[in-house]
Amino acid sequence: MTKDSTASVFSAVPQAPPDIIFSLTAQYKADTNPKKINVGVGAFRTDDLKPYILPVVKKADTILYQDPTLDHEYLPIAGVPSYTQAAARLILGKDSSAFKAGRVAAVQTISGTGANHTGAVFLSQFYKKSKTCYISNPTWANHRNIFTLAGFDVREYPYWNGKTRSLDYDALLATMKEAPNGSVFVIHACAHNPTGVDPTETQWKGIAKAMKEKGHFPFFDCAYQGFASGDLDKDAWAVRYFVDQGFELLVAQSFAKNFGLYGERAGNLTIVSDAAPQIFSQIERLQRAEISNPPAYGSRIVDIVLNSPELYAEWKENLKYMSSRIIDMRKALRASLEALGTPGTWHHITDQIGMFSYTGLTVNQVKELKEKYHIYMTDNGRISMAGLSHSNMDYFSKAIDDVVRRVK
């Protein structure tokens, strides 16, 4: 038998690069330096830098455990209606005109990633106005992967202004006005990842106006409702405004961050359209072919909390704790850097919102932080504020100060 005849039919498959975030986490875990800091991963930590199980989740878990009717049967293809409808009410508001008009449908998904994917695959098959999809520059890395795999021509719209360290609003609007009519725009509903920069309400109105004039389709990605500001309604303002303006749209929802259910993959795809029943039927068909049925545990936790007035009120308090800790870390980091006289301006740290801060650090500075100080972050200078605490703030800020002064 010749060598060629025994070679794998996949021998020409190139080795894919490792995932940036998970690779960074692996490097951090392998580092034995006691002062190491991980500000790369987007998961909430207490001030002791421990994972946080929400007290309300523990209560819901107890309710589940004590339920004598609980079983492990398959869920419906689209998930349990009490869960999906509660998730839709959460993002749209229970008094939304879309509910009254019968324009809402919802499907349980494999967290926010699954919601993005399911929505993208549906649009690739049934949205006929355009096969062009715009994602922000920068954005969550998976957006490009998901919409490219779904068959879209993925382009970018400007978002981050590196000079002002704020939203590049004029350039964003210009791109929307120049984009092919009917393009799909993937929009972060709140707590933009990775920049932490959100439009103001006035800017959102301008974005909606530009999109309506061009007939663009909004696909909102909402991974941080309630976690961003601590106010569920405030974080949903943009989505609700677009609905009130008569847009048809999709919203990908994740309960990873705001419930701390990272590994349970509880998500939802909310649909607002005059053709909601038909869309629901087609997404249900797609879901059957891809995952058959969604997982039960995480969605059961969310279902219990969202449909219990008492637990819902407690959840809002848990959210305030998490968002307040993030805001406190922003204030502490800015104050520390300004006290050290670190070159540059640092007000953008407190101007931003949500889990992440786009620091403005360069690739070389990030590299030096990892090699000299054992501080791990992505090359674009994005840091997870949850990786900071009162115990490591002094070390972290002094490391930033040193590197900013020495490295360009």
C-alpha positions as CSV (number, residue, x, y, z in Angstrom):
1,M,0.0,0.0,0.0
2,T,1.4,3.4,-1.0
3,K,1.8,6.3,1.3
4,D,-0.7,8.3,-0.7
5,S,-3.4,5.6,-0.3
6,T,-3.2,5.7,3.5
7,A,-3.3,9.5,3.8
8,S,-6.4,11.0,5.4
9,V,-8.9,12.4,3.0
10,F,-8.7,15.4,5.4
11,S,-4.9,15.8,5.2
12,A,-5.3,19.2,3.4
13,V,-7.5,20.7,6.1
14,P,-5.6,23.6,7.6
15,Q,-5.1,23.9,11.4
16,A,-7.5,26.5,12.7
17,P,-6.2,29.2,15.1
18,P,-7.2,28.8,18.7
19,D,-10.1,30.8,20.1
20,I,-8.6,34.1,21.4
21,I,-10.5,34.2,24.7
22,F,-10.3,30.5,25.6
23,S,-6.6,30.4,24.7
24,L,-6.0,33.5,26.9
25,T,-7.8,31.8,29.8
26,A,-5.7,28.7,29.4
27,Q,-2.5,30.8,29.4
28,Y,-3.7,32.5,32.6
29,K,-4.5,29.2,34.3
30,A,-1.0,27.8,33.4
31,D,0.7,30.9,34.9
32,T,2.0,30.3,38.4
33,N,2.8,33.9,39.3
34,P,0.7,34.8,42.4
35,K,0.0,38.3,41.2
36,K,-1.5,37.2,37.9
37,I,-4.7,39.0,36.8
38,N,-7.2,37.9,34.2
39,V,-9.2,40.7,32.6
40,G,-9.8,38.8,29.4
41,V,-12.8,36.7,30.1
42,G,-16.3,38.2,30.2
43,A,-17.7,36.5,33.3
44,F,-18.7,38.3,36.5
45,R,-16.6,37.9,39.6
46,T,-17.1,39.0,43.2
47,D,-14.6,41.4,44.8
48,D,-12.9,38.2,46.0
49,L,-12.6,37.3,42.3
50,K,-14.9,34.2,42.8
51,P,-17.7,33.1,40.5
52,Y,-21.0,34.5,41.7
53,I,-24.1,32.3,41.9
54,L,-27.0,34.7,42.1
55,P,-29.0,34.2,45.4
56,V,-32.2,34.2,43.3
57,V,-30.9,31.4,41.1
58,K,-30.2,29.3,44.2
59,K,-33.8,29.8,45.3
60,A,-35.1,28.8,41.9
61,D,-32.8,25.8,41.9
62,T,-34.3,24.7,45.2
63,I,-37.8,25.1,43.8
64,L,-36.8,22.9,40.9
65,Y,-35.3,20.3,43.1
66,Q,-38.4,20.1,45.3
67,D,-40.8,19.9,42.4
68,P,-42.2,16.3,42.4
69,T,-43.5,16.7,38.8
70,L,-40.1,17.5,37.4
71,D,-38.9,15.2,34.6
72,H,-36.2,15.0,32.0
73,E,-38.5,14.7,28.9
74,Y,-37.8,16.7,25.7
75,L,-38.9,20.3,25.7
76,P,-40.9,21.5,22.8
77,I,-38.8,22.4,19.7
78,A,-39.2,26.1,20.3
79,G,-38.9,25.8,24.0
80,V,-41.5,26.2,26.8
81,P,-43.9,29.1,26.0
82,S,-43.9,30.4,29.6
83,Y,-40.2,31.0,29.2
84,T,-40.0,32.4,25.7
85,Q,-43.0,34.7,26.3
86,A,-41.5,36.0,29.5
87,A,-38.2,36.6,27.8
88,A,-40.0,38.5,25.0
89,R,-41.9,40.6,27.6
90,L,-38.6,41.3,29.3
91,I,-37.0,42.9,26.3
92,L,-40.0,44.5,24.7
93,G,-41.9,45.5,27.8
94,K,-45.2,43.8,28.8
95,D,-47.3,46.7,27.5
96,S,-45.5,46.8,24.1
97,S,-47.8,47.7,21.2
98,A,-46.2,44.7,19.4
99,F,-48.0,42.3,21.7
100,K,-51.3,44.0,21.3
101,A,-50.9,43.8,17.5
102,G,-49.9,40.2,17.5
103,R,-46.5,40.9,16.0
104,V,-44.4,38.9,18.5
105,A,-43.1,35.4,18.5
106,A,-40.2,33.8,20.4
107,V,-38.0,30.7,20.3
108,Q,-35.7,29.3,23.0
109,T,-32.1,29.1,21.8
110,I,-28.6,27.9,22.8
111,S,-27.9,31.1,24.7
112,G,-27.2,34.4,22.8
113,T,-24.8,32.6,20.3
114,G,-27.6,30.3,19.3
115,A,-30.0,33.1,19.0
116,N,-27.7,35.0,16.7
117,H,-27.1,31.8,14.6
118,T,-30.7,30.8,14.4
119,G,-31.7,34.3,13.3
120,A,-28.9,34.5,10.8
121,V,-29.8,31.2,9.2
122,F,-33.5,32.2,9.0
123,L,-32.6,35.5,7.4
124,S,-30.2,33.8,4.9
125,Q,-33.1,31.7,3.7
126,F,-36.1,34.0,3.8
127,Y,-34.9,37.7,3.8
128,K,-34.8,38.6,0.2
129,K,-34.0,42.3,0.3
130,S,-30.2,41.9,0.8
131,K,-27.5,39.4,1.5
132,T,-25.3,42.1,3.0
133,C,-24.8,42.2,6.7
134,Y,-23.1,45.0,8.6
135,I,-21.4,44.4,12.0
136,S,-19.8,47.1,14.1
137,N,-16.0,47.7,14.1
138,P,-15.1,46.4,16.6
139,T,-17.6,43.9,17.7
140,W,-17.9,40.5,19.5
141,A,-15.7,38.2,17.5
142,N,-18.5,35.6,16.9
143,H,-20.7,38.0,14.9
144,R,-18.5,37.7,11.8
145,N,-18.2,34.0,12.2
146,I,-21.9,33.4,12.6
147,F,-23.1,35.6,9.7
148,T,-20.4,34.5,7.4
149,L,-21.3,30.9,7.9
150,A,-24.9,31.7,7.3
151,G,-23.9,33.0,3.8
152,F,-23.9,36.8,4.3
153,D,-21.5,39.2,2.7
154,V,-20.3,40.6,6.1
155,R,-19.1,44.2,6.1
156,E,-18.4,46.7,8.9
157,Y,-19.8,50.0,10.1
158,P,-17.5,52.4,12.0
159,Y,-18.2,52.5,15.8
160,W,-15.1,53.3,17.9
161,N,-13.3,56.6,17.5
162,G,-9.8,55.9,18.8
163,K,-8.9,59.5,19.0
164,T,-11.8,60.6,21.2
165,R,-12.3,57.1,22.7
166,S,-16.0,57.4,22.1
167,L,-18.7,56.5,19.5
168,D,-17.9,57.5,15.9
169,Y,-21.5,58.5,15.4
170,D,-21.1,60.6,12.2
171,A,-19.1,57.9,10.5
172,L,-21.7,55.2,11.6
173,L,-24.6,57.2,10.2
174,A,-22.7,57.9,6.9
175,T,-22.1,54.1,6.5
176,M,-25.8,53.4,7.1
177,K,-26.8,55.9,4.5
178,E,-24.3,54.5,2.0
179,A,-25.1,50.9,2.6
180,P,-27.2,49.0,0.0
181,N,-30.9,49.4,0.7
182,G,-32.3,46.7,3.0
183,S,-29.0,45.6,4.5
184,V,-29.0,43.7,7.8
185,F,-27.4,45.7,10.6
186,V,-26.3,43.8,13.7
187,I,-26.7,46.2,16.6
188,H,-25.7,45.8,20.3
189,A,-28.8,46.7,22.3
190,C,-26.7,47.9,25.3
191,A,-23.2,47.6,26.8
192,H,-21.5,47.3,23.5
193,N,-18.9,44.5,23.4
194,P,-16.0,45.3,23.4
195,T,-16.0,49.1,23.7
196,G,-18.6,49.7,26.5
197,V,-19.8,52.7,24.4
198,D,-23.5,53.0,23.8
199,P,-25.4,55.7,21.7
200,T,-27.4,58.2,23.7
201,E,-31.2,58.2,23.2
202,T,-30.9,61.1,20.8
203,Q,-28.3,59.2,18.8
204,W,-30.4,56.1,18.8
205,K,-33.2,58.1,17.3
206,G,-30.8,59.3,14.5
207,I,-29.8,55.7,13.9
208,A,-33.4,54.6,13.6
209,K,-34.2,57.4,11.2
210,A,-31.2,56.5,9.0
211,M,-32.1,52.8,9.0
212,K,-35.8,53.5,8.2
213,E,-34.9,55.8,5.3
214,K,-32.8,53.0,3.7
215,G,-35.1,50.2,4.6
216,H,-32.4,48.4,6.7
217,F,-33.2,45.4,8.9
218,P,-32.2,45.7,12.6
219,F,-30.9,42.6,14.3
220,F,-30.3,43.4,17.9
221,D,-27.9,41.4,20.1
222,C,-28.8,41.9,23.8
223,A,-26.4,40.0,26.1
224,Y,-26.4,42.4,29.1
225,Q,-30.0,43.6,29.8
226,G,-30.1,44.7,33.4
227,F,-26.4,44.0,33.9
228,A,-25.3,47.1,32.0
229,S,-27.0,49.9,34.1
230,G,-28.8,47.8,36.7
231,D,-32.1,48.9,35.1
232,L,-33.8,46.4,32.9
233,D,-36.0,49.0,31.2
234,K,-33.2,51.4,30.6
235,D,-31.1,48.7,28.9
236,A,-34.0,47.8,26.7
237,W,-34.7,51.4,25.6
238,A,-33.2,51.1,22.1
239,V,-35.1,47.9,21.2
240,R,-38.4,49.3,22.4
241,Y,-37.9,52.6,20.5
242,F,-37.3,50.7,17.2
243,V,-40.4,48.6,17.8
244,D,-42.4,51.8,18.5
245,Q,-41.2,53.2,15.2
246,G,-42.7,50.2,13.4
247,F,-39.6,48.2,12.5
248,E,-39.7,44.5,11.9
249,L,-36.7,43.1,13.8
250,L,-35.0,40.2,15.6
251,V,-33.5,40.3,19.1
252,A,-31.0,37.8,20.3
253,Q,-31.1,37.5,24.1
254,S,-28.7,35.8,26.5
255,F,-29.2,35.0,30.1
256,A,-25.6,34.1,30.7
257,K,-24.5,37.4,32.2
258,N,-27.6,38.7,33.9
259,F,-28.5,35.4,35.5
260,G,-24.9,34.1,35.8
261,L,-26.0,31.0,33.9
262,Y,-22.9,30.9,31.6
263,G,-22.6,27.2,31.1
264,E,-26.4,26.5,31.0
265,R,-26.9,28.1,27.6
266,A,-30.2,29.8,28.2
267,G,-31.1,32.2,25.4
268,N,-34.1,33.4,23.4
269,L,-34.8,34.8,19.9
270,T,-37.5,37.4,19.9
271,I,-39.2,38.1,16.7
272,V,-41.2,41.3,15.9
273,S,-43.0,41.2,12.6
274,D,-46.4,41.3,11.0
275,A,-45.5,37.8,9.8
276,A,-44.5,36.5,13.2
277,P,-46.5,33.2,13.0
278,Q,-45.0,32.3,9.7
279,I,-41.5,33.2,10.9
280,F,-42.0,31.2,14.0
281,S,-43.0,28.1,12.0
282,Q,-39.9,28.3,9.8
283,I,-37.5,28.9,12.7
284,E,-39.1,26.0,14.5
285,R,-38.4,23.9,11.4
286,L,-34.8,25.1,11.3
287,Q,-34.3,24.4,15.0
288,R,-35.6,20.9,14.7
289,A,-33.0,20.2,12.0
290,E,-30.1,21.7,14.1
291,I,-30.7,20.9,17.8
292,S,-34.1,19.2,17.8
293,N,-34.9,20.6,21.3
294,P,-33.3,23.2,23.5
295,P,-31.8,22.3,26.9
296,A,-34.0,22.5,30.0
297,Y,-32.2,23.4,33.1
298,G,-31.1,27.0,32.5
299,S,-34.4,28.0,30.9
300,R,-36.3,26.5,33.9
301,I,-34.4,28.7,36.3
302,V,-35.1,31.8,34.2
303,D,-38.7,30.8,33.7
304,I,-39.3,30.5,37.5
305,V,-37.7,33.8,38.2
306,L,-39.3,35.8,35.4
307,N,-42.8,34.5,36.2
308,S,-42.6,35.0,40.0
309,P,-43.2,38.6,41.2
310,E,-41.3,38.0,44.4
311,L,-38.3,36.3,42.7
312,Y,-38.3,38.8,39.9
313,A,-38.0,41.7,42.4
314,E,-35.1,39.8,44.1
315,W,-33.4,39.3,40.7
316,K,-33.5,43.0,40.1
317,E,-31.6,43.5,43.4
318,N,-29.0,40.9,42.4
319,L,-28.6,42.8,39.1
320,K,-28.0,46.1,40.9
321,Y,-25.3,44.4,43.0
322,M,-23.5,43.2,39.9
323,S,-23.8,46.4,37.9
324,S,-22.8,48.5,40.9
325,R,-19.6,46.5,41.5
326,I,-18.6,47.0,37.8
327,I,-19.3,50.7,38.1
328,D,-17.3,50.9,41.4
329,M,-14.3,49.2,39.6
330,R,-14.5,51.7,36.8
331,K,-14.4,54.6,39.2
332,A,-11.6,53.1,41.2
333,L,-9.4,52.4,38.1
334,R,-9.9,55.9,36.7
335,A,-9.1,57.5,40.1
336,S,-6.0,55.4,40.5
337,L,-4.6,56.1,37.0
338,E,-5.3,59.8,37.4
339,A,-3.7,59.9,40.9
340,L,-0.6,58.3,39.4
341,G,-0.6,60.9,36.6
342,T,-0.7,58.2,33.9
343,P,-0.2,59.9,30.5
344,G,-3.4,60.4,28.6
345,T,-7.0,60.9,29.6
346,W,-8.9,58.2,31.4
347,H,-12.5,59.6,31.7
348,H,-13.6,57.1,29.0
349,I,-13.3,54.3,31.6
350,T,-16.2,55.8,33.6
351,D,-18.0,57.0,30.4
352,Q,-18.3,53.4,29.2
353,I,-20.8,50.9,30.5
354,G,-21.2,47.2,31.1
355,M,-18.7,44.4,31.5
356,F,-15.9,45.7,29.3
357,S,-13.8,48.8,28.9
358,Y,-11.9,49.6,25.8
359,T,-8.8,51.1,27.3
360,G,-7.0,52.3,24.3
361,L,-3.9,50.3,25.1
362,T,-1.8,49.2,22.1
363,V,-0.9,45.7,21.1
364,N,2.7,46.2,22.3
365,Q,1.5,47.5,25.7
366,V,-0.8,44.5,26.1
367,K,2.1,42.2,25.3
368,E,4.3,43.9,27.9
369,L,1.6,43.7,30.5
370,K,1.4,40.0,30.0
371,E,5.1,39.3,29.9
372,K,6.2,41.6,32.7
373,Y,3.2,41.8,35.0
374,H,1.3,38.6,34.2
375,I,-1.8,40.6,33.3
376,Y,-4.0,38.9,30.6
377,M,-6.2,40.8,28.2
378,T,-7.1,40.7,24.5
379,D,-4.7,42.4,22.1
380,N,-7.2,45.2,21.4
381,G,-6.8,46.4,25.0
382,R,-10.3,45.4,26.1
383,I,-10.5,44.6,29.7
384,S,-13.3,42.9,31.7
385,M,-13.9,45.1,34.7
386,A,-15.1,42.0,36.7
387,G,-11.5,40.8,36.7
388,L,-10.5,43.8,38.9
389,S,-11.0,44.1,42.7
390,H,-9.9,46.2,45.6
391,S,-7.1,43.7,46.2
392,N,-5.5,43.9,42.8
393,M,-6.4,47.5,41.8
394,D,-3.1,49.0,43.0
395,Y,-1.0,46.4,41.2
396,F,-3.0,46.7,38.0
397,S,-3.1,50.5,37.8
398,K,0.6,50.8,38.5
399,A,1.4,48.2,35.8
400,I,-0.7,50.2,33.4
401,D,1.0,53.4,34.4
402,D,4.5,51.9,33.9
403,V,3.7,50.3,30.5
404,V,2.0,53.4,29.1
405,R,5.0,55.5,30.0
406,R,7.6,53.1,28.5
407,V,5.9,51.3,25.6
408,K,4.2,52.7,22.5
